[in-house]
Amino acid sequence: MQQIPRHIVTVAGGVFNQAGEILLLQSPRGGWEFPGGQVEVGESLPKALAREIFEETGVYATIERLVGVSSNLALGSVNLDFRCLYQAGQLTTSAESLAVEWIEPSQAFNVVQRPAIRARLQTMLNPCPSVSYRAYSVASRELGAAYELHTEHNF
């Protein structure tokens, strides 16, 4: 019998406040990234995203739209990126966030270092209503891990 493929599904939110700043967190693995994480079995994508954003930052946000889908072929993960709007809450750190900050979009590329996250940041900041797709390989989420882009499309 052929084994059914299994993938890790993750969600991330580019949360924007009324001033147009984007919410980023400093990960214990190193580097800055969006709040987000793994979707649990039986959990919807919007519920998972709301849970992850709140757990990591103390912020409540609503989804504006899906902006990107990416596949990390090395880890078997499928990532769904959403543009979100801040609703309420105070910035709070957690075990998954050493620091949490609102950052001007023009400054975001100065703090985000990992190539895969930088590519996703570009998609989050793009006002175009298309959805971006990328397939890439990064064997580790650690800062400095080798990044290889395989394909990129906009739909």
Residue frames as a rotation matrix with the C-alpha (Angstrom) as fourth column:
MET 1
0.581 0.814 0.000 0.00
0.814 -0.581 0.000 0.00
0.000 0.000 -1.000 0.00
GLN 2
-0.189 -0.627 0.755 1.31
0.587 -0.689 -0.425 3.44
0.787 0.363 0.498 -0.94
GLN 3
-0.343 -0.011 -0.939 1.92
0.896 -0.304 -0.324 5.76
-0.282 -0.953 0.114 1.99
ILE 4
0.663 0.626 0.411 -0.11
0.693 -0.721 -0.021 8.98
0.283 0.298 -0.912 2.02
PRO 5
-0.356 -0.839 0.411 2.17
0.567 -0.543 -0.619 12.04
0.743 0.013 0.670 1.93
ARG 6
0.542 0.449 -0.710 2.12
0.837 -0.361 0.411 14.21
-0.071 -0.817 -0.572 5.04
HIS 7
-0.216 -0.551 0.806 2.93
0.491 -0.775 -0.399 17.89
0.844 0.310 0.438 5.11
ILE 8
-0.418 0.052 -0.907 3.26
0.819 -0.411 -0.401 20.40
-0.394 -0.910 0.129 7.90
VAL 9
0.138 0.524 0.840 0.83
0.716 -0.639 0.281 23.29
0.684 0.563 -0.464 7.38
THR 10
-0.457 -0.326 -0.828 1.78
0.814 -0.528 -0.241 26.65
-0.359 -0.784 0.506 8.85
VAL 11
0.565 0.613 0.552 0.22
0.726 -0.688 0.021 30.11
0.393 0.389 -0.833 8.85
ALA 12
-0.525 -0.686 -0.505 1.80
0.819 -0.567 -0.081 33.52
-0.231 -0.456 0.860 9.32
GLY 13
0.598 0.797 0.089 0.38
0.800 -0.587 -0.119 37.00
-0.042 0.142 -0.989 9.61
GLY 14
-0.688 -0.614 0.387 1.74
0.626 -0.772 -0.111 40.28
0.367 0.166 0.915 8.38
VAL 15
0.264 0.810 -0.523 -0.20
0.961 -0.268 0.070 42.36
-0.083 -0.521 -0.849 10.91
PHE 16
-0.581 -0.390 0.714 -0.48
0.523 -0.851 -0.039 46.08
0.623 0.351 0.699 10.13
ASN 17
-0.326 0.452 -0.830 -1.56
0.787 -0.356 -0.503 48.80
-0.523 -0.818 -0.240 12.56
GLN 18
0.701 0.713 0.015 -3.35
0.619 -0.599 -0.508 52.08
-0.353 0.366 -0.861 11.72
ALA 19
0.463 -0.624 -0.629 0.01
-0.409 -0.780 0.473 53.82
-0.786 0.039 -0.617 11.27
GLY 20
0.815 -0.094 -0.571 0.92
-0.532 0.266 -0.804 51.31
0.228 0.959 0.167 8.54
GLU 21
-0.231 -0.926 0.298 3.62
-0.973 0.219 -0.073 49.59
0.002 -0.307 -0.952 10.60
ILE 22
0.356 0.261 -0.897 4.09
-0.379 0.918 0.117 45.82
0.854 0.298 0.426 10.40
LEU 23
0.653 -0.043 0.756 4.33
-0.734 0.210 0.646 43.60
-0.187 -0.977 0.106 13.48
LEU 24
0.300 -0.633 -0.714 7.53
-0.282 0.656 -0.700 41.52
0.911 0.411 0.018 13.67
LEU 25
0.917 -0.053 0.394 9.00
-0.373 0.231 0.899 39.36
-0.139 -0.972 0.192 16.39
GLN 26
-0.076 -0.983 -0.167 12.52
-0.933 0.129 -0.336 38.28
0.352 0.130 -0.927 17.21
SER 27
0.763 0.402 -0.507 12.65
-0.321 0.915 0.244 34.50
0.562 -0.024 0.827 17.25
PRO 28
0.648 -0.544 0.534 14.66
-0.484 0.247 0.839 32.47
-0.588 -0.802 -0.103 19.77
ARG 29
0.623 -0.407 0.668 16.11
0.651 0.744 -0.154 30.68
-0.434 0.531 0.728 16.70
GLY 30
-0.498 -0.792 -0.353 17.60
0.462 -0.587 0.665 33.99
-0.734 0.168 0.658 15.61
GLY 31
-0.939 0.049 0.339 16.37
0.281 -0.458 0.843 36.75
0.196 0.888 0.417 13.38
TRP 32
-0.596 0.768 -0.233 13.10
-0.436 -0.554 -0.710 38.61
-0.674 -0.322 0.665 12.94
GLU 33
-0.926 0.372 0.065 9.97
0.288 0.587 0.757 37.10
0.244 0.719 -0.651 11.41
PHE 34
-0.324 0.910 0.258 6.17
-0.600 -0.408 0.688 37.26
0.731 0.068 0.679 11.33
PRO 35
-0.464 0.301 0.833 4.00
-0.702 0.448 -0.553 35.80
-0.540 -0.842 0.004 14.06
GLY 36
0.357 0.619 -0.699 2.65
-0.877 0.481 -0.022 32.40
0.323 0.621 0.714 13.05
GLY 37
-0.567 -0.564 0.600 3.11
-0.723 0.690 -0.035 28.68
-0.394 -0.453 -0.799 13.39
GLN 38
-0.982 0.066 -0.178 1.77
-0.027 0.879 0.476 25.22
0.188 0.472 -0.861 12.81
VAL 39
-0.127 0.992 0.022 -1.92
-0.890 -0.124 0.438 24.52
0.438 0.036 0.898 12.23
GLU 40
-0.723 -0.097 0.684 -3.11
-0.528 0.716 -0.457 21.89
-0.445 -0.692 -0.568 14.69
VAL 41
-0.902 0.425 -0.073 -5.22
0.300 0.740 0.602 18.90
0.310 0.522 -0.795 13.63
GLY 42
-0.121 0.968 -0.221 -8.89
0.989 0.136 0.055 19.92
0.084 -0.212 -0.974 13.51
GLU 43
-0.069 0.011 -0.998 -8.08
0.431 -0.902 -0.040 23.65
-0.900 -0.432 0.058 13.55
SER 44
0.782 0.350 0.516 -9.14
0.617 -0.312 -0.723 26.04
-0.092 0.883 -0.460 10.78
LEU 45
-0.131 -0.870 0.475 -6.55
0.869 -0.332 -0.368 28.31
0.478 0.364 0.799 9.17
PRO 46
0.102 0.179 0.979 -8.13
-0.102 -0.976 0.190 31.54
0.990 -0.120 -0.081 10.56
LYS 47
0.962 0.257 0.093 -8.34
-0.127 0.117 0.985 30.06
0.242 -0.959 0.145 14.09
ALA 48
0.512 -0.844 -0.161 -4.73
0.858 0.494 0.138 28.85
-0.037 -0.209 0.977 13.93
LEU 49
-0.191 -0.595 0.781 -3.53
0.605 -0.698 -0.383 32.24
0.773 0.399 0.494 12.73
ALA 50
0.453 0.431 0.780 -5.44
-0.320 -0.738 0.594 34.15
0.832 -0.519 -0.197 15.43
ARG 51
0.981 -0.093 -0.172 -4.10
0.195 0.494 0.847 31.77
0.006 -0.865 0.502 18.10
GLU 52
0.246 -0.967 0.064 -0.49
0.961 0.235 -0.143 32.02
0.124 0.097 0.988 16.92
ILE 53
-0.098 -0.255 0.962 -0.55
0.276 -0.936 -0.220 35.81
0.956 0.244 0.161 16.61
PHE 54
0.681 0.422 0.599 -1.99
-0.416 -0.451 0.790 36.21
0.603 -0.787 -0.132 20.11
GLU 55
0.909 -0.343 -0.238 0.28
0.414 0.667 0.620 33.59
-0.054 -0.662 0.748 21.74
GLU 56
0.105 -0.974 0.200 3.44
0.982 0.069 -0.177 35.12
0.159 0.215 0.964 20.27
THR 57
-0.627 -0.401 0.668 2.62
0.465 -0.881 -0.092 38.84
0.625 0.252 0.739 20.47
GLY 58
-0.652 0.464 -0.600 -0.41
0.555 -0.247 -0.794 39.54
-0.517 -0.851 -0.096 22.71
VAL 59
-0.752 0.314 -0.580 -2.20
-0.532 -0.808 0.252 41.09
-0.389 0.498 0.775 19.72
TYR 60
-0.019 0.806 0.592 -5.64
0.434 0.540 -0.721 40.37
-0.901 0.243 -0.360 18.25
ALA 61
-0.703 -0.239 -0.670 -5.89
-0.469 -0.552 0.690 40.75
-0.534 0.799 0.276 14.47
THR 62
0.452 0.829 0.330 -8.34
-0.104 0.416 -0.903 40.07
-0.886 0.374 0.274 11.67
ILE 63
-0.392 -0.564 0.727 -7.46
0.626 0.415 0.660 38.61
-0.674 0.714 0.190 8.30
GLU 64
-0.042 0.299 -0.953 -7.61
-0.565 -0.794 -0.225 41.00
-0.824 0.529 0.202 5.37
ARG 65
0.794 0.299 -0.529 -6.57
-0.608 0.403 -0.684 38.52
0.009 0.865 0.502 2.65
LEU 66
0.609 -0.614 0.502 -4.33
0.451 0.789 0.418 35.63
-0.653 -0.028 0.757 1.65
VAL 67
0.681 -0.411 -0.606 -1.16
-0.626 -0.756 -0.192 37.01
-0.379 0.510 -0.772 0.05
GLY 68
-0.067 -0.811 -0.581 1.16
-0.940 0.247 -0.237 34.06
0.335 0.531 -0.778 -0.36
VAL 69
0.938 0.176 0.298 1.67
-0.255 0.934 0.250 30.32
-0.235 -0.310 0.921 -0.34
SER 70
0.126 -0.941 -0.314 5.11
-0.934 -0.006 -0.357 28.80
0.334 0.338 -0.880 -0.09
SER 71
0.980 0.104 -0.171 6.46
-0.067 0.976 0.209 25.29
0.189 -0.194 0.963 0.07
ASN 72
0.120 -0.958 0.262 9.67
-0.972 -0.060 0.226 24.44
-0.201 -0.282 -0.938 1.88
LEU 73
0.594 0.152 -0.790 10.55
-0.547 0.796 -0.259 21.29
0.589 0.586 0.556 -0.03
ALA 74
-0.444 -0.863 -0.242 13.35
-0.325 0.407 -0.854 20.35
0.835 -0.300 -0.461 2.38
LEU 75
-0.923 0.092 0.375 11.05
-0.365 0.111 -0.925 20.25
-0.127 -0.990 -0.069 5.43
GLY 76
-0.703 0.710 -0.040 7.78
0.586 0.610 0.533 19.24
0.403 0.351 -0.845 3.77
SER 77
-0.424 0.562 -0.711 5.98
0.563 -0.451 -0.692 22.35
-0.709 -0.694 -0.125 4.98
VAL 78
-0.265 0.461 0.847 3.32
0.772 -0.424 0.472 24.42
0.577 0.779 -0.244 3.26
ASN 79
-0.669 -0.082 -0.738 3.12
0.587 -0.667 -0.458 28.00
-0.455 -0.740 0.495 4.54
LEU 80
0.112 0.751 0.651 0.11
0.873 -0.387 0.296 30.28
0.474 0.535 -0.699 4.06
ASP 81
-0.797 -0.468 -0.382 0.76
0.585 -0.755 -0.296 33.99
-0.150 -0.460 0.875 4.56
PHE 82
0.248 0.950 0.189 -2.03
0.936 -0.286 0.207 36.42
0.251 0.125 -0.960 5.35
ARG 83
-0.738 -0.279 0.615 -2.15
0.142 -0.954 -0.263 40.19
0.660 -0.107 0.744 5.47
CYS 84
-0.024 0.691 -0.722 -3.90
0.945 0.251 0.209 41.11
0.326 -0.677 -0.660 8.74
LEU 85
-0.055 0.106 0.993 -5.20
-0.074 -0.992 0.102 44.21
0.996 -0.068 0.062 10.49
TYR 86
-0.907 -0.325 -0.269 -4.51
0.266 0.053 -0.962 44.99
0.328 -0.944 0.038 14.15
GLN 87
0.105 0.991 0.079 -7.65
0.329 -0.110 0.938 45.04
0.939 -0.073 -0.337 16.31
ALA 88
0.782 0.169 0.600 -6.55
-0.493 -0.421 0.761 45.18
0.381 -0.891 -0.246 19.96
GLY 89
0.831 -0.426 -0.359 -4.01
0.544 0.760 0.355 44.04
0.121 -0.490 0.863 22.52
GLN 90
0.746 -0.666 0.023 -0.69
-0.614 -0.674 0.411 45.08
-0.259 -0.321 -0.911 24.00
LEU 91
0.384 -0.688 -0.616 2.65
-0.465 0.432 -0.773 43.87
0.797 0.584 -0.154 22.64
THR 92
0.600 -0.154 0.785 3.84
-0.698 0.378 0.608 41.00
-0.391 -0.913 0.119 24.83
THR 93
-0.308 -0.746 -0.591 6.74
-0.868 0.475 -0.147 38.58
0.390 0.467 -0.793 24.44
SER 94
0.813 0.500 0.299 6.50
-0.572 0.781 0.250 34.83
-0.109 -0.375 0.921 24.97
ALA 95
0.259 -0.713 0.651 8.71
-0.034 0.667 0.744 31.74
-0.965 -0.215 0.149 24.85
GLU 96
0.247 -0.089 0.965 8.45
0.894 0.405 -0.191 32.07
-0.373 0.910 0.179 21.05
SER 97
0.552 -0.046 0.833 9.28
0.475 -0.804 -0.358 35.79
0.686 0.593 -0.422 20.88
LEU 98
-0.214 -0.739 -0.639 12.27
0.977 -0.147 -0.157 37.49
0.022 -0.658 0.753 22.49
ALA 99
-0.747 0.059 -0.662 11.03
0.042 -0.990 -0.136 40.89
-0.664 -0.130 0.737 21.29
VAL 100
-0.040 0.791 0.610 7.88
0.985 0.135 -0.109 42.13
-0.169 0.597 -0.785 19.55
GLU 101
-0.542 -0.236 -0.806 7.84
0.211 -0.967 0.141 45.46
-0.813 -0.094 0.574 17.69
TRP 102
0.751 0.637 0.173 5.85
0.438 -0.284 -0.853 47.56
-0.494 0.717 -0.492 15.24
ILE 103
-0.340 -0.938 -0.064 8.27
0.420 -0.212 0.883 48.41
-0.842 0.274 0.466 12.43
GLU 104
0.236 0.317 -0.918 7.98
-0.619 -0.680 -0.394 50.86
-0.749 0.661 0.036 9.54
PRO 105
0.879 0.140 0.455 7.78
0.208 0.747 -0.632 48.88
-0.429 0.650 0.628 6.28
SER 106
0.784 -0.621 0.002 10.76
-0.323 -0.411 -0.852 50.86
0.530 0.668 -0.523 4.93
GLN 107
-0.013 -0.807 0.591 12.83
-0.992 -0.062 -0.106 49.59
0.123 -0.587 -0.800 7.88
ALA 108
0.725 0.418 0.547 11.58
-0.548 0.832 0.090 46.00
-0.417 -0.365 0.832 7.92
PHE 109
0.884 -0.419 -0.206 14.17
0.109 0.614 -0.782 44.76
0.454 0.669 0.588 5.42
ASN 110
0.071 -0.880 0.469 16.90
-0.657 -0.395 -0.642 46.13
0.751 -0.263 -0.606 7.72
VAL 111
-0.157 -0.096 0.983 15.91
-0.951 0.283 -0.125 43.70
-0.266 -0.954 -0.135 10.50
VAL 112
0.779 0.449 0.439 14.65
-0.306 0.882 -0.359 40.65
-0.548 0.145 0.824 8.55
GLN 113
-0.094 -0.967 -0.236 17.73
-0.847 -0.046 0.529 38.64
-0.522 0.249 -0.815 7.51
ARG 114
-0.418 -0.085 0.904 16.63
0.119 0.982 0.147 35.15
-0.901 0.169 -0.401 6.47
PRO 115
-0.952 -0.044 -0.304 16.10
-0.281 -0.276 0.919 35.00
-0.124 0.960 0.250 2.66
ALA 116
-0.641 0.765 -0.063 12.86
0.644 0.581 0.498 32.99
0.417 0.279 -0.865 2.87
ILE 117
0.001 0.636 -0.772 11.36
0.872 -0.377 -0.310 35.48
-0.489 -0.673 -0.555 5.34
ARG 118
-0.590 -0.279 -0.758 12.58
-0.052 -0.923 0.381 38.46
-0.806 0.264 0.530 3.27
ALA 119
-0.964 0.267 0.017 10.82
0.060 0.153 0.986 37.04
0.260 0.951 -0.164 0.18
ARG 120
-0.243 0.918 -0.313 7.63
0.924 0.318 0.214 36.57
0.296 -0.237 -0.925 2.18
LEU 121
-0.224 0.091 -0.970 7.97
0.553 -0.808 -0.203 40.11
-0.803 -0.582 0.130 3.61
GLN 122
-0.946 -0.146 -0.288 8.07
-0.150 -0.593 0.791 41.49
-0.287 0.792 0.539 0.06
THR 123
-0.642 0.766 -0.032 4.79
0.452 0.412 0.792 39.68
0.620 0.494 -0.610 -0.62
MET 124
-0.103 0.608 -0.787 3.23
0.979 -0.079 -0.189 41.02
-0.176 -0.790 -0.587 2.61
LEU 125
-0.370 -0.146 -0.917 4.13
0.258 -0.965 0.049 44.60
-0.892 -0.218 0.395 1.66
ASN 126
-0.982 -0.014 0.190 2.90
0.190 -0.125 0.974 44.30
0.010 0.992 0.125 -1.94
PRO 127
-0.518 0.839 -0.165 -0.45
-0.478 -0.445 -0.757 46.09
-0.709 -0.314 0.632 -2.41
CYS 128
-0.572 0.271 -0.774 -1.24
-0.734 0.253 0.631 43.96
0.367 0.929 0.054 -5.50
PRO 129
0.217 0.776 0.592 -4.22
-0.937 0.336 -0.097 41.63
-0.275 -0.534 0.800 -4.93
SER 130
0.356 -0.113 -0.928 -2.47
-0.525 0.797 -0.298 38.63
0.773 0.593 0.225 -6.50
VAL 131
0.860 -0.133 0.494 -1.36
-0.359 0.531 0.768 35.62
-0.364 -0.837 0.409 -4.48
SER 132
0.132 -0.920 -0.369 2.32
-0.953 -0.016 -0.301 34.71
0.272 0.391 -0.879 -4.65
TYR 133
0.986 0.057 0.155 3.61
-0.101 0.952 0.290 31.12
-0.131 -0.301 0.944 -4.71
ARG 134
0.152 -0.980 -0.125 7.19
-0.938 -0.103 -0.332 30.05
0.312 0.168 -0.935 -4.00
ALA 135
0.980 -0.080 -0.183 8.84
0.132 0.949 0.288 26.67
0.150 -0.306 0.940 -3.71
TYR 136
0.294 -0.914 0.280 12.18
-0.737 -0.404 -0.543 26.73
0.609 -0.046 -0.792 -1.93
SER 137
0.568 -0.200 -0.798 14.48
0.475 0.872 0.120 24.62
0.672 -0.447 0.591 0.20
VAL 138
-0.053 -0.591 0.805 15.84
-0.759 -0.500 -0.417 25.57
0.649 -0.633 -0.422 3.61
ALA 139
-0.146 -0.061 -0.987 16.89
0.194 0.977 -0.090 22.58
0.970 -0.205 -0.131 5.72
SER 140
-0.382 -0.042 -0.923 16.68
0.922 0.050 -0.384 24.51
0.062 -0.998 0.019 9.01
ARG 141
0.672 0.640 0.374 14.89
0.573 -0.768 0.286 27.55
0.470 0.022 -0.882 10.42
GLU 142
0.339 -0.640 -0.689 18.16
0.729 -0.284 0.623 28.66
-0.595 -0.713 0.370 12.01
LEU 143
0.829 -0.134 -0.543 19.65
-0.308 -0.920 -0.244 31.98
-0.467 0.369 -0.804 10.96
GLY 144
-0.104 -0.934 -0.341 22.23
-0.850 -0.094 0.518 31.45
-0.516 0.344 -0.785 8.22
ALA 145
-0.045 0.145 0.988 20.71
0.211 0.969 -0.132 28.24
-0.976 0.202 -0.074 6.82
ALA 146
-0.927 -0.373 -0.034 21.23
0.020 -0.141 0.990 27.87
-0.374 0.917 0.139 3.06
TYR 147
0.094 0.973 -0.210 18.25
-0.137 -0.196 -0.971 29.06
-0.986 0.120 0.114 0.97
GLU 148
-0.935 -0.314 0.163 17.52
0.106 0.191 0.976 27.82
-0.338 0.930 -0.146 -2.54
LEU 149
-0.087 0.916 -0.392 14.57
-0.594 -0.363 -0.718 29.20
-0.800 0.171 0.576 -4.54
HIS 150
-0.618 -0.082 0.782 13.12
0.396 0.827 0.399 26.62
-0.679 0.556 -0.479 -6.95
THR 151
-0.509 0.520 0.686 10.14
0.731 -0.161 0.663 28.45
0.455 0.839 -0.298 -8.48
GLU 152
-0.679 0.331 -0.655 8.09
0.274 -0.713 -0.645 31.61
-0.681 -0.618 0.394 -8.05
HIS 153
-0.619 0.573 0.537 4.70
0.617 -0.068 0.784 32.60
0.486 0.817 -0.311 -9.55
ASN 154
-0.845 0.503 -0.182 1.99
-0.248 -0.670 -0.700 35.19
-0.474 -0.546 0.691 -9.02
PHE 155
-0.676 0.691 0.257 -1.66
0.721 0.546 0.427 34.25
0.155 0.474 -0.867 -9.55
